[in-house]
Amino acid sequence: MIMRFAFVLVLLLSATPAFAAKDKVLDIQVIKSTSGIEAWLVEDHSVPVVSVNFSFEGGLAYDPEDKPGVGRLVSIMMDEGAGDLKSQEFQSKLSDNAISMGFTAGRDAFYGKLRTLSANRQMAFDLLRLALSKPRFDADALERMKNANVADINRNMGDPNWLVARTFNGLLYEGHYYARPGFGTLDSMQSITRKDLLDFVRGQFARDVLKISISGDISKQDALAAIDNVFGGLPANADKVEMTDAPFNYGGKTVLLPLEVPQTFIAAGQPGIKRSDKDWHAAMVMNYILGGSSFDARLMREIRKKRGLTYGVYSALYSMKRASILQADMSASNDKAEEALSLLREAWAEMAKDGPTREELETAKSYLTGSLVLELTSTGDIADVLNGMQRDGLDPDYINKRAGIINALSMEDIKRVSKKLLDPEKLAVILVGKPKNIAVDVLLDKPPGMTESTPKP
């Protein structure tokens, strides 16, 4: 994502909101504008800052299959001029008035953010309206941003962290739009036209797939007026595109993309759990114990602390609209990669068999019930969390009930979910490097999706 920050943004994002009631984490208002657009609002008049987060469902599904990277180019060109304002004029208005605006094309949605001083909010809203409804996509700006993206692609092709992620997504979701390279390819950058960008915007930027969250120094009445101003003129309905569930390929297989680097980069994943599943919170606690952000998580303890095989190893649950996955990532020296991977599988199996200890469970609950509040230290953080809740289909009061849900989980809940979810035999393992003593099922010569590449058995 490209975002242009004025120097005062450091002040804006460090401002801590005042919570409305002691028994609530947040007081969220659900508001609806005269044009029928719904949004979530958290008012906080303690600092003169307004933050808006929004998303249009769809994301990479709207990239043409033969032209990956259209959404990426749209995202980095939205502030390159709109309406009568060319690129330099548009960006000058942003920087001169301490307004930040940024966009991202994700797998499931196209995301946008706006941050502004409340005194400048009318100008900020007007600029955002122009960007969404009348982007210019001028030829010179398009050529410039294509060249910048080509440079990013070339740089990524030598980055093992990027290569292991590209290989992981390209193979596990093979045949689905989740497998497409979001940045595009060197070939697609040559073929994408201004019309492709306009088609992407017209197809996806619509009110029926829109989620909006607002936080900061703005009243309900002014927020409603802003919603209609910015989003009211968008089309009522997005174009329909096929959005089937993604497959999970290469389960139980080990795939290697050779790269001459001293370390092997490892991504291991298996089918996960949907955010809507009644066991989501139990799985979240289980994952924190297994490989969450704690230095005492089992994977970190066994692989780094006890044996020093990696600098860091983490696992995470990813619940997307069309796929759910439990994924672990780490790197280790080429001669130690086999041992590190073996220990990861052992930890997976032990958690499935025995579940957590009482101490691990209580520590996880304590962290997870407190961590969310620490993520709400600015109007931007609040708007971001609220938009995520909207997209997950949660009710506005969930944020106030979350701690109680987690604290009610029992040892039996975590053991049951661990046994149901974790299976080291289902792990798809992607390796980038020159690992020693690891049996490989599939050998690649190129990262999938970037150029013609046929897996070698």
N, C-alpha and C positions, 0 to 999 in steps of 0.2 A: 504494500500500500504506500502511495505517495501522499504525504501530508506536509503542508508548508506552515511552519509555526512562527508566529511573532515571538519576540523574546519574552513578552509578558505572559506567555502561556504557562511558563513554569509556575508563576504565581497562581494562575487560574486553576491548574490541576492540583495544586497543593492545598487548596481551600477545603476545609472539612465541613461537611454539611451538619446542620443541627437536626436531630431526629425529633419527630413531633410528639411522641409519647413514650414514657419509660417502658411500657409493656409491649411496645412494638419496635421492630427493627426499622421498618419504614411505613409511612402512611401513604399508600398508593391510591390515587383517584383514577377511576376509569371515566374518561370523558369522550363525548361524541360531538363532532362538529355538525354544522348545518348541512354540509354535503354528505353526511353519514359516515365520516371517517372516524374510527375509534383510536384512541391513544391512551397511554398510561402516563400519569403526571405525578411527580413528587415536588411539591413546592418547598423552597428553602430560600428565604429572603435574607439570610445572614451574610451572604457574599454576593457581589454583583456579577454573577456568572450564570449563563444558560447553556445547557448541553442537550443536544437532540441526537438520538440514535434511531436509525430506521433500517428496514430490510425489505427487499422484494424477493419472495420465494422463487426459487428456480436455479439461480447461479449458473454453474457450468452446463446445465441441461440446455441452455440457450446458445451455447457455443456450437457453430456448425461442426459436424463430425469431421469434415475434411479441412477445417480451419480452426484448430484449437488456438486459444489465445485472444479471441475477439473480446471476451469479457475482461481479460487482463488489460488490453489496450483501452477499452472504455473506462476502466477504473482509474488509469493514470492520465486520462485526457479530460476528465470531467471538469477540472479547474483550468483547462487550457483554452478558455474563452467560451462565452455563451451569449446568446442574443446579439446585441450590437457591440459587445465588449470583446475585443480580441485578447489573446493570451496575456500579454503584458499588462493591459488595462485591468483585466479581471484579477490577476494575481496581485497587482498593486493595491487594489481595493481591499483584498484580504489582508495583506501584510500591514497596510497603513492603518487599518482599523482593528487590529488584534483579533482577527477572525481566522479560525482554522477549519478546514474542510477536507475530508478524506473519504476515499471509497475503496472497497475491496470486492473482487469477484470470487466468491467461495464456492464450494461444492454444491451447497443447497440453497444459497441465497446471494444476492448482491447487496452489500452492506454500505451504509453511509453514516458519517458522523459530522456534526457541526458543533463548534465551541465558540462562544462569543461573550464579550462583556454585555451585560444587559442593556447598557446605554446604546450599543450598536446593533441590537438584535434585529431591528427592522431592516437595516441594510443587509445583515447576514441572511435573513430569511429571503429577501428579494434575490440575492445572489444564488442561494440554493435553489430557489424556484427556477431561475434561468438555467442553471446547470442541469436540472432534471428535465426540463421541458424544451429547452432550446440550446442544446450543446452544439458548438460550431464544428468541431472536428476538422479544422482547417488543414489543407494539404501540407503546409510547411510544418505545422505542429505534429501532424500524424507521422510524417517522415522522421521528424526528430525523436519522437517517442518510440517509433519502431526501432530506430538505431540504438536507442538506450536499452530497449528490451532485448535486442539481439546481443548486446554486450552482457546483459544479465544472464542470458541463456548460455553464452560461451563460458562465462565465469562459473556458472552452476555446474557445467559439464566436467569441471575439474574439482568440484567440492564433494568429498565422500559423504558428508551428511546429506546433501541434496540428492546425491545418486542413490543412497539407500532408501530414501523416502520415495523417490521417483520410481524405483524398481518395485518397492513394496506396493504402492498404489497401482502401478501399471500392470502388475501381474495378478494381485489378489482380486482386483475388480475388472479384470480383462473382459472386454465385451460390453462394458457399461460406461456411461459417461464419467463416472468417478475415476476411470482409468486415464482420462485425457490429461495431458500436461497443461496445467493452468496457465503457465507462462507462454504456451505455444511452442512452436519449433522454428528452426531457422527457415524452413520451407514455408511454413504458414505465415511468417512475418512478411514474406515477399508477396503473398497472394491476397492478404486481407485488404479490403478497400473501405473507403469512407461509408459506402452503402451498408457494408456488413456491420459497422458500428451503429449506424442509425437503426438498422433492423433489430439489433440486440436491444437497444433502448426502447424502441416502440413495442417490441414483443413482450418485454418483461416489466417495464416501469408502469405499473397499473395499480389501481386502488384495491382490487380484490385480493391481491397477494402482498399487501403492504402492512407492516407492523411498525408502530411508532412509539417511542418512549421519550419523555421530556423530564428534565430535572433542573432545578435551580430557581433563579430569581425571576419568576414569571407567574402571573396569576392564571387561574383557570380560564377567565374570559380572554385574556391575551393569548394564551396557548391555543384556544379554539380558533381565534382569528388567524393565528400563524399557520395552523394546520390547513385551513382552507386556502390561505394565500399560497403556501408552498406546494401542497399536494392536491388541492381541489380540482385543478385543471388537467390532471393526468387522466388517461383513458380509464374507463370503468373496469375493463377486464383485460387480463394478460392473454397473449396467445397460448394456446394449448400445445404442450410438447409432451412427448412420451417420457414418463418418469416411473419406470419399473424398479423393483427392488434389485439391489446389486448382488452378484454371486459372491461366494467366498471360495476362491481357487487356491490350489497348491497347499491345501491343508495336509500337514504331516510331511511336507517336502522341504528340502533345503536347497536354496538357489544361490548361486555365486556369480557376481559380476566382478571379474578380476580387475584390480587396480594396484599400481605400483606405489603403495604407501606403507609405512611401517606398522600401521594399526589396521585391524579389521573392524569395520562398522557393522553393527548387527541390529536388525529389526525383527522381532518375533511377535506374531499375532495369531489369535484364534477368534472364532465368533464370540461376540460379547452379549450385551443385554440391552433391550430398548429402554429409553428414558421413561416410557409409559408403563413399564413392567412394575408390578407391585413389589418386586424384590430389588428395585434399583438402588435404594438406600443401603440395603444390606450388602449389595455388590460394591457400592462406593466405599463402605467401611472395610470390606475385605481387601479391596485394591489398595487402600491407604496402608494397611498392614503389610501387604505383599511388596508393594513397590512404589508407594506414593511419595510425597515430597519430604517425608521424614528421613533424617540421617540414620535412624534406627529401623527403617523398613527392612524386611527380611532380605530382599535382593541386595540392598546396599550393604547390609551387615555381613552377609556371607561372601559377597563377591569383592567388595572394596575394603571394608574395615578389617576383616579377618585375613584376607589373602592379597589385597592390593592389586587386583587384576584389572581394575578399571578406575577411572576418575569418578564416574557416576553411572548409575543404572536406575532407570525409572520405568514404572508401568502406569498406564492410564486407560480409563474407559472412554470410548468415543461412541456416542449415540448420534448418528446422522439420520437424515430422513429415510434413506434407502439402505442403510447398513449399520450394524453395530459391531464393534470390535474391541477386544482387550489386547493392548499392544505394549510391549516392553522394548526399550532401546538402550544400547550401550556400545562402547568400543573397547577393544583390548588389543594388546600387541599380537602380532600374527602368530607367535609361538604360544600365546596364552589364550587365544580365542576359543579353542576347543574346551579348555577347562572352564572358562567363564560361561560358555553356553551350556555345558553339562550341569553346572551349579544352578543356572537359571531354571533348567528343566526340573532339577531336584526340588527346588523351592516351590515350583508350581505344583508338583506332585504331593509334597508334604502338606501344603495348605489345603489341597483337595482332600487329603486323607484325614488330617487332624483338626483343621480349622485353627483359629487363633487361641492364644492364651488369654486368661482373664485380664492380665495387665495390658496386653496389646489392645484388647477391645476397649478398655476404659481410656487408654491414651488416644486411640483413634477417635472415639466419641468426643473427647475433650477438644481435640484439634479441630475436627470437622464442624462442631457447633460454634466455635469461635472464629474460624477462618473467614467465613462469609462476611462478617461485620468488618473485618480488616480490609476487605475488598471494596468497601463502600466509603472511601475517604475523600471522594470528590464528586462533583455533579456528573462528571464524565463517567466515573466508575458506576454510579447509580444508574444512569441511562443505559449503559452497556449491559449491566446485570438484568435490568428490567426487559430489555429487548430480547435477551436470551430466554428469559422466562416466558415471554409471549410466544416465541418460536417453538418452545417446548410444550406449549399447550397447558401451562400451569395457570392456576387462578392467582389473582393479585395478592391474596393473603398468604400464599405459600411461603413467602420469605419470612413471615412471622411464625409459621407453624413448623418450619424445617427442623429447628433444634429439638422440638418435642418428638418428631418422627424418628430422628436419629437416636435420641436417648431411650426410646422405647424398644429398640432392637435388642434381642437377647443373644446369648452365646449360641443357642440352637439355630437362630436365624442365620447367623454368619456361617456356621458349619454347614448347614443345609445348602446355602447358596454357593459356598466354596466347592462343595462336592458336585453340585449341578453344573457349575460354570467352568471350572478349571480342568483341563485335560491336556497334559504335555504332548500327547500323541497327535493332537489336532493342530499343534503349532506350525504355522508356515514361517520358515526362517529365511531371511534375506541377508546375504553377506556381501559386503563390498570391501575388497582388499586382497591379501594373499595369505589366507589362513592355512595353518599347518594341521594335518591329521584330522580334517573334517571331511566325512563322506558327503559328496554333493550329488543331488538328484538331477539338477538342471544347471547347465553352464551357459551363461549369456556372453555375447561379444559386444553388446551395446545396451544402453538403458532402454527399456520398452517405451514405445510411443514417440521417441525422438527421431529415429530413423528406422529404415527397414531392418528388422532383427528377428531371427528365428531361433527359439530356444534349442539348445543341443542336449539331447538325453545323455 
